[in-house]
Amino acid sequence: MFKVSLKDGSLLSVEAEKTLYDLAGDISGGLQRMALSAEVDGTVMDLTRTITQDATVNFLTFNDQKGRDTFRHTASHVLAQAVKRLYPQAKLAIGPAIENGFYYDFDCDVSFTADILKNIEAEMAKIVKEDVKIERFTMSRDEAIKYFEEAGEPYKKELVEDLPEGEEISFYRQGDFTDLCAGPHLPSTGKIKAIALTQVAGAYWRGNEKNKMLQRIYGTAFPKKSELEEYLAAVEDAKKRDHNKIGRELGYFTTSELIGQGLPILLPKGARVIQLMQRFVEDEEQKRGYLLTKTPFMAKRDLYKISGHWDHYRDGMFIMGDPDAEGEVFALRPMTCPFQFQAYLTDMRSYRDLPLRYAETSTLFRNESSGEMHGLIRVRQFTISEGHLACTPEQLEGEFAQCVELAKFMLTTLGLGDDVSYRFSKWDPNNKEKYIGSAEEWENVQARMKEILDDLKIDYTEEEGEAAFYGPKLDIQIKNVHGKEDTLVTVQIDFQLAERFGMEYVDKDGSKKYPYVIHRTSIGCYERTLALLLEKYAGALPTWLAPTQVKILPIADAHHDYAYAVRDLLMENGIRVEVDSRNEKIGYKIREAQMDKTPFMLIIGGKECEEGTVSVRGRKQADLGAMTKEEFLSMILEKVKTRDNN
């Protein structure tokens, strides 16, 4: 008998060699039906595996990410089995579960069109209906190489050859299909009640563009058809909200092959919204004691060598000329910190001067890989609300807290405050070469940062390997409409660079010390923030941010003079307004303004001209009735003043 500890703390005596599936049944029939795999002492296993020692067991269902991964990884094998049935000549590559589904890569001389995907889906449905039993077995490395050589599967053979000598390798068999796999998998294919193949894309073998381009089939799977339908509806909505689509359709930005990938052109609408955000940020930072700087877009490599960017970030930089050449070599800046440090060094600093807060609207350049480019979210040139604070050790927690509070204020004002999560990004002690500073220094600063985050009562996760090379950071994370997570705002503690640059201050006792430096953004990258706003509001930006806040729609030529008089009144009070004076029917003008996501439309006809009023239509509330032009002005000014997001 073995002792098994369950998630709820209960302890069971279990017969030797009992399967996890049977154990789930002993606990309850419901758990047995819902369980997809089990975590045994931290390792996720198939339910067909047996208990061979005392263990802690946690059963995983579709409500758990690891359970969903088991479910969808099995679906990827069903996909591969279906493809091999229909196209035996296809060569298998890899097929993992991913966040919202799965994919499998194939080398096949047949192009997988939309019609072919339907045929593959139908074959997958047959495999599910057959409820094929899934069995795990192992081979030695040499046996596995021979097996795939004889099967004509070169990609699988290559994967096995990369494994260490003498390693035992697991396989999964489901009927007429066998695949190399670490698992885990479902006991049979019948649990997968709803599958959809969503798209085909190209993918280089092992992600290397020097290798052959394969066909990657994406799909998703759910235990219920209703859940699949709900997910697919959400995907369609996400496509409609994708800033890359609506941002171009509404005229916020465009791109040009002549300019290059990752270098978007902000059109008047996009440029206006970023200008509004920039003014908001700079005014708010000035209220909070920040000093504005404006530094060069490039510098000699000497600067980056001192900061460490040359050694730790060179691959992400745009360098002019041969980086190993003699003489002066320049590079575009990937961040502003070493430039603002030069501002600090213009004078001898005292503890009385600290904290010293520098802020800058910085244009930065990063050599992102072509596969990472996406609209405005990931680009090669972007603008950021960057800042660096030099402070004493005693001031560190207070200044850090104020940086976090500023970021929260900005995101809440934009309407993004409830959409973010917080990540404590730490160094990876197993890859010390990625960082500067000693292990002891890193552990001490990370402990201090953890204390600060806990004092601030921030609900955060921890992630090793995501720190900057010079210090740990708090990353404020956000997902786009497709569920991909990016960093929107960072607040970083730097305990290294002040000493590297000789940034001293004279303390109370007359001794010279190095300050802590906080690297932070307040609203993040403006382009990325604009993209996320377009997606959140589906292009209908709040009135205070809308590039055009009001469109005046005269019904006939006779109403133009009054329409322009109303326009002038609004413009004099800072409202962004346009007059649609085209010789078109009023219904057409209204529809155009609605399609353009304009917050307010003022319809002007004979009655309005006579009475000095405007007929107001809201983007959301439709007909708001007649108002005097002064009443409307008062209403919209209040919405702008309060930054109303409704």
Backbone hydrogen bonds, N-H to C=O, Kabsch-Sander energy under -0.5 kcal/mol:
donor,donor_aa,acceptor,acceptor_aa,energy
2,F,14,V,-3.2
4,V,2,F,-0.5
4,V,12,L,-3.0
5,S,55,A,-2.5
6,L,10,S,-2.8
7,K,57,V,-0.6
9,G,6,L,-1.9
12,L,4,V,-2.9
14,V,2,F,-3.3
14,V,12,L,-0.6
17,E,51,I,-1.7
18,K,15,E,-1.4
20,L,49,R,-2.2
21,Y,47,L,-2.4
23,L,19,T,-2.2
24,A,20,L,-2.4
25,G,21,Y,-1.7
26,D,22,D,-2.0
27,I,23,L,-1.6
28,S,24,A,-2.5
32,Q,28,S,-1.9
33,R,29,G,-1.9
34,M,30,G,-2.1
35,A,31,L,-2.8
36,L,37,S,-0.5
36,L,60,L,-3.4
37,S,60,L,-1.3
38,A,45,M,-2.1
39,E,58,N,-3.2
40,V,38,A,-0.7
40,V,43,T,-3.3
41,D,39,E,-0.6
41,D,56,T,-2.9
43,T,40,V,-1.8
45,M,38,A,-3.4
47,L,185,H,-0.5
49,R,46,D,-1.3
51,I,18,K,-2.4
52,T,50,T,-0.6
55,A,3,K,-2.0
57,V,5,S,-2.8
57,V,55,A,-0.5
58,N,39,E,-2.2
60,L,37,S,-3.0
64,D,61,T,-1.8
68,R,64,D,-2.7
69,D,65,Q,-2.4
70,T,66,K,-1.8
71,F,67,G,-2.2
72,R,68,R,-2.9
73,H,69,D,-2.4
74,T,70,T,-1.8
75,A,71,F,-1.5
76,S,72,R,-1.7
77,H,73,H,-1.4
78,V,74,T,-1.9
79,L,75,A,-2.2
80,A,76,S,-2.3
81,Q,77,H,-2.6
82,A,78,V,-2.4
83,V,79,L,-2.5
84,K,80,A,-2.4
85,R,81,Q,-1.8
86,L,82,A,-2.1
87,Y,83,V,-3.7
90,A,87,Y,-2.4
91,K,107,D,-2.7
93,A,105,D,-1.9
98,I,101,G,-2.5
101,G,98,I,-1.2
102,F,219,G,-2.5
103,Y,96,P,-1.8
104,Y,217,I,-1.6
105,D,94,I,-2.8
106,F,215,Q,-2.7
107,D,91,K,-2.3
108,C,106,F,-0.7
113,T,111,S,-1.5
117,L,113,T,-2.2
118,K,114,A,-1.5
119,N,115,D,-1.5
120,I,116,I,-2.5
121,E,117,L,-2.8
122,A,118,K,-2.2
123,E,119,N,-1.9
124,M,120,I,-2.5
125,A,121,E,-2.2
126,K,122,A,-1.5
127,I,123,E,-1.9
128,V,124,M,-2.4
129,K,125,A,-2.4
130,E,126,K,-2.1
131,D,127,I,-0.5
131,D,128,V,-1.3
132,V,127,I,-1.0
134,I,187,P,-2.8
135,E,133,K,-0.5
135,E,173,R,-2.7
137,F,171,F,-2.1
139,M,169,I,-2.4
144,A,140,S,-2.4
145,I,141,R,-2.3
146,K,142,D,-2.1
147,Y,143,E,-2.6
148,F,144,A,-2.3
149,E,145,I,-1.9
150,E,146,K,-2.4
151,A,147,Y,-1.7
152,G,148,F,-0.7
152,G,149,E,-0.6
153,E,148,F,-2.6
157,K,153,E,-2.1
158,E,154,P,-2.2
159,L,155,Y,-1.9
160,V,156,K,-2.2
161,E,157,K,-2.4
162,D,158,E,-1.2
163,L,160,V,-1.8
167,E,164,P,-1.5
169,I,139,M,-3.2
171,F,137,F,-3.3
172,Y,179,D,-2.5
173,R,135,E,-2.9
174,Q,177,F,-3.2
175,G,133,K,-0.6
177,F,174,Q,-1.4
179,D,172,Y,-2.4
181,C,170,S,-2.0
189,T,132,V,-1.9
191,K,188,S,-0.7
192,I,189,T,-1.6
193,K,191,K,-1.4
194,A,222,F,-1.8
196,A,220,T,-2.4
198,T,196,A,-0.5
198,T,218,Y,-1.8
199,Q,218,Y,-1.0
201,A,216,R,-2.4
203,A,214,L,-1.9
205,W,212,K,-2.3
207,G,204,Y,-2.5
208,N,205,W,-1.4
209,E,207,G,-0.6
211,N,208,N,-2.3
214,L,203,A,-3.0
214,L,212,K,-0.5
215,Q,106,F,-3.0
216,R,201,A,-3.5
216,R,214,L,-0.6
217,I,104,Y,-2.5
217,I,215,Q,-0.6
218,Y,199,Q,-2.9
218,Y,216,R,-0.6
219,G,102,F,-2.5
220,T,196,A,-2.5
222,F,194,A,-2.6
228,L,224,K,-1.6
229,E,225,K,-2.5
230,E,226,S,-2.1
231,Y,227,E,-2.2
232,L,228,L,-2.8
233,A,229,E,-2.0
234,A,230,E,-1.8
235,V,231,Y,-2.2
236,E,232,L,-2.1
237,D,233,A,-2.1
238,A,234,A,-2.3
239,K,235,V,-2.1
240,K,236,E,-1.7
241,R,237,D,-1.8
242,D,238,A,-1.3
245,K,242,D,-1.8
246,I,242,D,-2.3
247,G,243,H,-2.1
249,E,245,K,-2.4
250,L,246,I,-2.7
251,G,248,R,-0.8
252,Y,247,G,-3.3
253,F,247,G,-1.1
254,T,265,I,-2.2
259,I,256,S,-0.8
260,G,256,S,-2.6
263,L,260,G,-1.1
265,I,254,T,-3.3
266,L,264,P,-0.6
267,L,252,Y,-1.7
267,L,265,I,-0.6
269,K,251,G,-0.8
271,A,267,L,-3.0
272,R,268,P,-2.1
273,V,269,K,-2.1
274,I,270,G,-2.2
275,Q,271,A,-2.1
276,L,272,R,-2.3
277,M,273,V,-2.3
278,Q,274,I,-2.7
279,R,275,Q,-2.5
280,F,276,L,-2.1
281,V,277,M,-2.7
282,E,278,Q,-2.9
283,D,279,R,-2.5
284,E,280,F,-2.1
285,E,281,V,-2.9
286,Q,282,E,-2.0
287,K,283,D,-1.7
288,R,284,E,-1.0
289,G,286,Q,-1.5
290,Y,285,E,-2.2
291,L,357,R,-3.1
293,T,359,A,-2.3
299,A,331,A,-1.9
301,R,329,V,-2.5
303,L,300,K,-1.2
304,Y,300,K,-0.9
305,K,301,R,-2.1
306,I,302,D,-1.7
307,S,303,L,-2.0
308,G,304,Y,-1.4
309,H,304,Y,-0.7
310,W,304,Y,-2.0
312,H,308,G,-2.4
313,Y,309,H,-2.7
316,G,313,Y,-1.6
317,M,314,R,-1.9
319,I,317,M,-0.7
320,M,330,F,-2.9
321,G,319,I,-0.9
325,A,322,D,-1.9
330,F,320,M,-0.6
331,A,299,A,-2.3
332,L,318,F,-2.3
333,R,297,F,-2.7
339,F,336,T,-1.1
340,Q,336,T,-2.2
341,F,337,C,-2.0
342,Q,338,P,-0.7
342,Q,339,F,-0.7
343,A,339,F,-0.8
344,Y,340,Q,-1.6
345,L,341,F,-1.8
346,T,343,A,-1.3
347,D,344,Y,-1.1
349,R,504,E,-0.6
351,Y,506,V,-2.3
353,D,350,S,-1.8
354,L,350,S,-0.5
354,L,351,Y,-0.9
356,L,390,A,-2.2
357,R,355,P,-0.6
358,Y,356,L,-0.6
358,Y,388,H,-2.6
359,A,291,L,-2.7
360,E,386,E,-2.9
362,S,360,E,-1.1
362,S,384,I,-2.4
364,L,362,S,-0.6
364,L,382,F,-3.2
365,F,333,R,-2.2
366,R,380,R,-2.1
367,N,316,G,-2.3
368,E,366,R,-2.1
372,E,369,S,-1.8
373,M,369,S,-0.5
373,M,370,S,-0.9
374,H,378,R,-1.7
377,I,374,H,-1.7
378,R,374,H,-1.5
380,R,262,G,-3.2
381,Q,262,G,-1.1
382,F,364,L,-2.0
384,I,362,S,-2.7
385,S,524,G,-1.7
386,E,360,E,-2.0
386,E,384,I,-1.5
387,G,520,R,-1.7
388,H,358,Y,-2.0
389,L,518,I,-2.2
390,A,356,L,-2.4
391,C,389,L,-0.5
391,C,516,Y,-2.4
395,Q,392,T,-0.7
396,L,392,T,-0.9
396,L,393,P,-0.6
399,E,395,Q,-2.6
400,F,396,L,-2.7
401,A,397,E,-2.6
402,Q,398,G,-1.9
403,C,399,E,-2.1
404,V,400,F,-2.2
405,E,401,A,-2.5
406,L,402,Q,-2.4
407,A,403,C,-2.1
408,K,404,V,-2.6
409,F,405,E,-2.4
410,M,406,L,-2.5
411,L,407,A,-2.6
412,T,408,K,-2.6
413,T,409,F,-2.3
414,L,410,M,-1.9
415,G,411,L,-0.8
415,G,412,T,-0.7
416,L,411,L,-2.8
417,G,411,L,-1.1
419,D,416,L,-1.8
420,V,417,G,-0.6
421,S,477,Q,-2.0
422,Y,459,D,-0.6
423,R,475,D,-2.6
424,F,461,T,-3.7
425,S,423,R,-0.9
425,S,473,K,-3.0
426,K,424,F,-0.6
426,K,463,E,-2.6
431,N,428,D,-2.2
434,K,431,N,-2.0
435,Y,432,K,-1.7
436,I,469,F,-2.4
442,W,438,S,-2.2
443,E,439,A,-2.6
444,N,440,E,-2.3
445,V,441,E,-2.5
446,Q,442,W,-2.7
447,A,443,E,-2.0
448,R,444,N,-1.9
449,M,445,V,-2.6
450,K,446,Q,-2.4
451,E,447,A,-1.9
452,I,448,R,-2.0
453,L,449,M,-2.7
454,D,450,K,-2.6
455,D,451,E,-2.5
456,L,452,I,-1.9
457,K,454,D,-1.1
458,I,453,L,-1.9
460,Y,458,I,-1.0
461,T,422,Y,-2.0
463,E,424,F,-2.4
465,G,426,K,-1.1
466,E,426,K,-1.0
466,E,463,E,-0.9
467,A,426,K,-1.7
468,A,471,G,-1.5
471,G,468,A,-1.1
473,K,425,S,-1.9
474,L,491,V,-3.1
475,D,423,R,-3.2
475,D,473,K,-0.6
476,I,474,L,-0.5
476,I,489,V,-3.4
477,Q,421,S,-2.8
477,Q,475,D,-0.8
478,I,486,D,-2.5
479,K,419,D,-0.5
480,N,484,K,-2.3
483,G,480,N,-2.2
486,D,478,I,-2.9
488,L,476,I,-2.9
489,V,476,I,-1.4
491,V,474,L,-2.0
492,Q,519,H,-3.5
493,I,472,P,-2.2
494,D,492,Q,-0.6
494,D,517,V,-3.0
495,F,470,Y,-0.9
495,F,493,I,-0.6
499,E,496,Q,-0.5
500,R,496,Q,-1.5
501,F,497,L,-2.2
502,G,499,E,-0.9
503,M,498,A,-3.1
504,E,502,G,-1.3
505,Y,513,K,-2.1
506,V,349,R,-2.3
507,D,505,Y,-0.6
507,D,511,S,-3.2
510,G,507,D,-2.1
513,K,505,Y,-2.6
516,Y,391,C,-2.4
517,V,494,D,-2.1
518,I,389,L,-2.6
519,H,492,Q,-1.7
519,H,517,V,-0.6
520,R,387,G,-2.5
521,T,490,T,-1.9
522,S,385,S,-1.1
525,C,488,L,-0.5
526,Y,383,T,-2.6
527,E,383,T,-0.5
529,T,525,C,-2.6
530,L,526,Y,-2.6
531,A,527,E,-2.2
532,L,528,R,-2.3
533,L,529,T,-2.2
534,L,530,L,-2.5
535,E,531,A,-1.8
536,K,532,L,-2.7
537,Y,533,L,-2.5
538,A,535,E,-0.6
539,G,534,L,-1.6
540,A,537,Y,-2.4
541,L,539,G,-1.5
544,W,644,D,-0.5
545,L,542,P,-1.5
546,A,542,P,-1.8
549,Q,576,R,-1.9
550,V,576,R,-1.7
551,K,600,F,-2.1
552,I,578,E,-3.1
553,L,551,K,-0.5
553,L,602,L,-3.4
555,I,604,I,-2.7
559,H,556,A,-1.9
560,H,557,D,-1.8
563,A,559,H,-1.9
564,Y,560,H,-2.6
565,A,561,D,-1.6
566,V,562,Y,-2.4
567,R,563,A,-2.2
568,D,564,Y,-2.4
569,L,565,A,-1.9
570,L,566,V,-2.2
571,M,567,R,-3.0
572,E,568,D,-2.4
573,N,569,L,-0.7
573,N,570,L,-0.8
574,G,571,M,-2.0
575,I,570,L,-2.4
577,V,575,I,-0.7
578,E,550,V,-2.0
580,D,552,I,-2.8
580,D,578,E,-0.5
581,S,579,V,-1.1
584,E,582,R,-2.1
589,K,585,K,-1.8
590,I,586,I,-2.4
591,R,587,G,-2.2
592,E,588,Y,-2.3
593,A,589,K,-2.3
594,Q,590,I,-2.4
595,M,591,R,-2.7
596,D,592,E,-1.6
597,K,594,Q,-1.6
598,T,593,A,-2.2
600,F,549,Q,-1.4
601,M,617,R,-2.8
602,L,551,K,-2.5
603,I,601,M,-0.6
603,I,615,S,-3.1
604,I,553,L,-1.8
605,G,603,I,-0.5
609,C,605,G,-2.0
610,E,606,G,-2.2
611,E,607,K,-2.4
612,G,608,E,-1.4
613,T,608,E,-1.6
614,V,627,M,-2.8
615,S,603,I,-1.9
616,V,614,V,-0.7
616,V,625,G,-2.6
617,R,601,M,-2.8
618,G,622,A,-3.4
619,R,599,P,-2.5
622,A,618,G,-1.2
624,L,616,V,-3.1
624,L,622,A,-0.5
625,G,616,V,-0.7
627,M,614,V,-2.3
629,K,612,G,-1.1
632,F,628,T,-2.3
633,L,629,K,-2.1
634,S,630,E,-2.3
635,M,631,E,-2.1
636,I,632,F,-2.5
637,L,633,L,-2.3
638,E,634,S,-1.6
639,K,635,M,-1.6
640,V,636,I,-2.1
641,K,637,L,-2.8
642,T,638,E,-2.3
643,R,640,V,-0.7
644,D,639,K,-2.2
